[in-house]
């Protein structure tokens, strides 16, 4: 295992992403931050905490639960009204793009103003046409390698390449 992102570096990446989200949504009043369970939810809550400190946004934070191998059903932790709002879907790592693509499903029956995606670590090969709007670290990997983002409570403690 190779450490590719320390706890301190992950915190710095999330802070930078928080400012990018603020810059790209300056005129918005409300954002929905939707974290994909488990690590994606921790990252989403960290991003929300940063945005609460640096922005004026009213934030609605939810968790999306789906089977990452067969993501046919997506369950939201609570109902939200995404009509004419900005939604940011957050995950830990993009592998093929499949999880991020399927995580959009619950919002497609509405008319959101924008849907943006954010990942802490992006792998450079995709099987699905999804490119994150916000990325902490982009890593070129082989298909045999895996990236694991580690969390402890509300902290992102690191990312590992195996």
N, C-alpha and C positions, 0 to 999 in steps of 0.2 A: 504494500500500500504506500502511496506517495501523497503527502499532504499538498494540496494545490491551493487551499484557501484556509488561512488561520482564522481564529475567532476575531481577532482585531481587524484583519483584512476584510472579513465578511461584514463586519459592522461599518467599515469605511465604504464598502461597495453599496450597502443599503442606504447609507446617508446620501451618497452621490445620487443614487436612483431616486430618493425622496425629492431632492432638488430638481432632478429632471422631470419628474411627474408634476411638480409645482410649475415649472416653466412651461410645460406642454399643455397645461390645463388652467392657466392663470385666470381665465374668465369664468371658470366654472364655480358653482356654489356648493355642489354636492358630488361626492364620488362614492361608488360602491367598490370595496376592496374584497375580492373573492379568492380566498386561499384554498388551494387543493390540498386536501388532507394527506398527511400529517405535516411533513416538513414545510410544505407550501403554506399551510395555515400559520405556522410559527413565523415564517418570513413575512406573510401578509400583516400579521399583528405588529411586527417590528416596523414595517413600512408605515402602517397606520399611526404608530406612536411618533415616528419622525414627522409625519405630515401634521399631526396635531400640534407639534411644537413650532413648525416653520410656516404653516399655511392657515388660511381662513376657511378651509373646506369643512363642510359637515360630512362626516364619514359614516357609512354603514358597512360594517365588517361582517362577512359571512364565510362559512366553510362549505366547500363543495366536496362531496364524497362520491368516489367512483372507483370501480375496479380498473386499475391501470392496464391490465392485460386484456380485458374484455369490457371496455367502457360504454356499454349500451345505456345504462341508467345513471343519471347524475342527480344526486339528492342535495338540496340546499339546506343548511342548518336552520334557516328561518326564511319565511317569505319576504321578498323584497319587490318593490315596484321599479323596474329598470327603465321605464318610459322616459325618454329624453334625458337620460343621465349617462355619465361616463362610468364605465365598468372597467376595472383593472383585474384581470385574472392572473393569479400569482402561483408559481410552482417553484420547486427547488432546482430541478434539472430538466432541460429538454433533451430527450434522446431522439425519438423519431418524429416528435411533434404531435403524435396521436393523442396524448392526454390533454394537451392544451386545446386541440381541435374539438374533442368531445366535451371538454369543460364548458365550451361556449353554448352547448345545446339548450340549457334552460333559459337563456337570454334571447334566443332566436325567435321566440313567439311574440316578442315585444319589439319596440322601436327605440333601442337605446341611441343616445346621441353619438357615442363612440364606444368601441370595445378595444382595450389595449391589453397587451400581455407582458408579463414580467417574469424573468427567471434569474436565480442567483448564478447558475452555471449553465451555459449553452454549449452543447456539442455541435460541431460544425457539419455533421451529416444528418439529413432529414429524409424520411419516407413520406411525410405529409407536408403540405405547403404552408407551414406556420413558421414565422420568424418573429421572435420576441421584440416588442417595442423597447423594452428596458432589459439590459443584461448586465450582470455584475462582472462575469468573467466568461470569455469564450475560449474553449479548449478544443484543439484538434485531437481526436482520438481514433482508434481503430474500432471496428464493430465489436471486437472481442473485449474491449476494455469497458469498465463500468465506473460511474461517478456516484458517490454516495455523500449526501449532505447530512451531517450529524447535528442533532439538536439536543439540548438538555433544558427542560422547562421552556422558558421563553427565549433562550439564547441559541444562536447558531454557533456551534462550537468549532466547526470546520467542514471542509469538503475534501474528500479523498478520491484518488484515482486508483482503481484496482485492475 
